[in-house]
C-alpha cells in the first residue's frame, strides 16, 4: 500500500515593511524619522510594534508518514488539509493582532494554541494508520511551530498583558463572532452555566507502573484545563456573538483535551495495549 499524498510544505517567507524617511524643510529645522523609532517625546510610533509580523513556519508532516493503508487514505488526507488550514488561520491571526499583547503574546496566543491543534491532528493521523497497520511513532515532535522572517515569538505591542501560557486565546473576531469584544447581543456569553466534561480516569484500563506517573500528571492537567475554561467563561461574560462560547472556550478546550488524552493513551501503549475509543471523551458541553 503506497502513499499518494501531496507534499505540504509549510516553510514560508514573510516580508518586512521598509523604513520610511521624511524630510521636513524649513529655515533651520530638518529631521528624519525611521520606522521603529520614537519621533519625539512619546510620539505615536511604538518601538515594540513590528513593521511586519512574519509568518508561521511548521514542520511538514506528510513526508514523515509511513505507507498509508487504503482504509486510512481519506482520513489522513483530510487531516493533512486541516493542518494547512490551521496554519493559514494562525497566519491571519498574526496579521490581525499586530501591535497587541505583551512580550509573550505571539507564543501564548498564537503558537501555543496552534501546537495543541497540530498535536491533536497529528495524533488523529497516527490513530487512523494504526487501525490497520503499525501506528507510526515520533510524529508528536512535528507539532511545534515557530515564527519566521520578520517577527519574533516575543514581539509585543501596546503593553497589554498576554494570556497565561496554559490558556488558549480567543480566535479572531470574525471567527468567534466578536465585534470590538463588547458585543452583548443575544447568543454571546451570557454568564450562565458551567463547563461539563466526561471523566477520563474511570474509562482507563489497568495502568502499567511505568506509565503511572505520566498518566496521573496528565489527568491533573485535564482538571486544570477545565478550571481554566471555567474561569474564562466568567471573565468573558457579555462578550462575543452567537458562537463565542463554542469557538473561544469549548473548541480550544476540546483540542487541549484531545492532545492530553492521546498522551495518556501513548503512555499506556508503550508497555501495554494502547487503549482505544478515548478520543470521544475530549468534547465538553456548557450545562445550564
N, C-alpha and C positions, 0 to 999 in steps of 0.2 A: 504494500500500500504506500504509494508515494505521496509526498506533499506537493500540492499545486497551489501555493499561496503567493500573492504578490509581496514584494518587499515593502515594508512600512518604515521608511527612513525618516526619523524624526530630527535629524541634525538640521537645524535651520540657521539662517543667518539673519541677524537683526540689523537694524540701521540706527545710527545716532544722528540726531538733529545737529546741524552745523552751528557754529558760533556766529553771532551777528555783531557787526561793528557799526556804530552810529557816530557820526561826526557832527558836532554842534559848532557852527561857526559864529563868531561874534567879535567884538573888539578885542577882548583878552581871554575869552573862555573857549576851551576846546577839550573835549573828553571822548573817551571811548568806553563802551560797556560790553563786556564779553559775557555770553550766556553762562550761567552758573555762578557769576559773581554778584555781590550786592552792589547796587548802583547808588548807594548813598547811605544815609543814616536810617537803616531799617527800610530800604526800598522794597518794591513789590516782588523782586526776584527772590526766590527761596533757594539757597545754595544746595539744599538736600533734594530738590525735585529734579530728577533726571530729565535730560532733553529727549531721550529715547529710552523706553523701558526694556528693550531687548526682547528675546523670545525664550520660550521654554524648550529645553532640549532633553529628550528622554531616550534611553536605550531602545534599540529596535528589537522587538520580541520575536517576530516571525522567523528570522534566520536561526534563532536558538532552539526552535522546536524540533522534535524528532519527526519521523514519518507520522502523518495524521491518519488514523483509521477512517475509512469511508463514513462510518456511522457518526463520527465526530466532526467531519469536514465543515458542515454548515454552521454548527455552533462555534467552532473555532474561528471561522472567517467573520462571523457576525461579531464576535468578541474583539477580534483584532480591529474591526471597524469602530467599535465602541472606544477602544484605546485611542484611535485617531481623533475621535470626537472629543474625548476628554482633554486632549492636548489643545485642540482648537479652542475649546471653552476657556481653558486656563490662559491661553494667549490673549483672548478677548478680555478676560478679566484683568490681565496685566495692563492692557491699554486703558481700560475703563477706570482703573484705580490709580493712575499716575498722580503723585502728589499726596496720596493718602497714607495714613498709618505711621507707626513708629519705626525704629531701626530694624525690627524683625518682621515687618508686615508681610513682605513677599513670601518668606518662609512659612509663616504661621497661617496666612490667609489664602495662599495660592499653592505653593509647592507641597506643603504638608498634606492638605486635603487631596491634592492630586495623587500623591503617593498612596494614600488609603484606597482611593478608587482604583488605581492601577493594580495594587496588591490583590484586591477583590477580583478584578477582571482576569488577571493572570492565573489566579487560583481556579477560576471557572474553566479556563482553558486546560489546565492540568487535570482537573476533575473529569472533563469531557474525554480527554485522551485516555485517562486511567480506567474508564469504564470497560474498555475492550482491549487495552494494551497496557504496557508498563507505564505507570504515572511518571512523567518527567520530574526531575528534582533540580533544585538550584535556580528555578525561574524567579523566585522571590527577589533575587538580587537585582532584577531588572525594573523593579517598581520605582525607586527614587529617580527624580528628575533634577535638573539644575537650570540656572538662568544663564543664557549665553548671549554674547555680543550685544553690549550696550546697556546692561543693567547689572545690578548686584542683588543677591538674595538678602542683603541687609539695607537696601535702599529705603529711605524714609520719605516723609512728605511734610504734612502740616503739624507733625509732632503729636498727633493723636495716638493713644496707646493702642498697640496691636492686640488682637485676641490672644488668650492663653494658647500655649503650644499644643495642648491636647484638644482644643476646641476648634471644630470646623467652622470657618466663617460662612456667613450667608452668601448665597450665589448672587450673581449680578442682578440689578434691579429688575430688568425685564424678565428674568427667569423666575425670580421669587415673587413677582407681582408687586414690587415696591415702586413707589414714586420717588419722593425725596426721603423715604424712611419714616414718613409720618402719615401714611395712608391709613386712616382709621375706618375706612368703609367696611361694609359687611363682608364677611368671609376672611378677614385678616386674623391676626392673633387676638382673640377676644379675652384671653387670660383665664379661660375656663378649662377644666380637665387636667389630666396628668398623663404622663407617658407610661405605657404598659408594654413590656417586652416579655417574650417567652423565657422561662427559666431554663438555662442550658445544663446546669450541673446534673439534674435528675435524668437527663437523656444520654449521659455519657456511659460508655461501657466501663469495665474494670480498667483502672488507670495503672500502667506499669510504673514501678518505683522510679525508673529513670526519667519519667515524664511528669511525676507528681508535682515537683516544684514549679515547672513551667505552666502546667495546667492551672494550678491554684493561683499563680500570679496573673494569668490571663483572665480567669474568672473574676478576679478582683478588678481588672481593667474594665471588664464588661459592666460591673456595678458602677464604676467611676464614670463611664461613658453615659449611662442613664442619668446619673446625678447631674452631670454637666448639661445634658439636654434639658432636664427639668429646670435647671437654673436659667438656661437660655430662654425657655418658654416664659418664665417670669420676667426676665429682663427685656423681652421684646413685646410686651403687651401693647396693643394698639398699633403695631407696625404691620406693614405688608398688605398684599392683595389676597385674592381668594385662595391661592395655593402657597401662601407664605410658610405656614407650619410644615407642610409636606416637603417643600423644596429647601427650606432653610434649616429645618431641625430634624424631621423624621428621615428624610432621604440621606443626609450625611451620616446620621446615626446608624442607619442600616448598612452603609458602606463600611463604617468602622467595625460594626458587629460582625459583618461577613468576614472581614480580614482577621479579627480576633478568633472567631470560631474556626476558621481554617488553620490558624496557628495551633489551636488545641488539637485538631484532627491530625495535623502533621506531627506534632509531638508524640501523640499516642502511636501513630503509624510507623514511627522509627523502629519500635521493638515489638509491636503487636499489630493486629489487623486494624487498618485505618477505618474509623467509624464513618458511615455514610449517612446521608439524609440530614445532617446537622445544619446545612445551609438554610433550610426552611425556618430556622429559629432566628434568623437575622432581622426580619422585618418587625417593626414595633407599630403601635397604634396610639391614638390620642383618645383616652377614655374620659367621659364626662359624668 
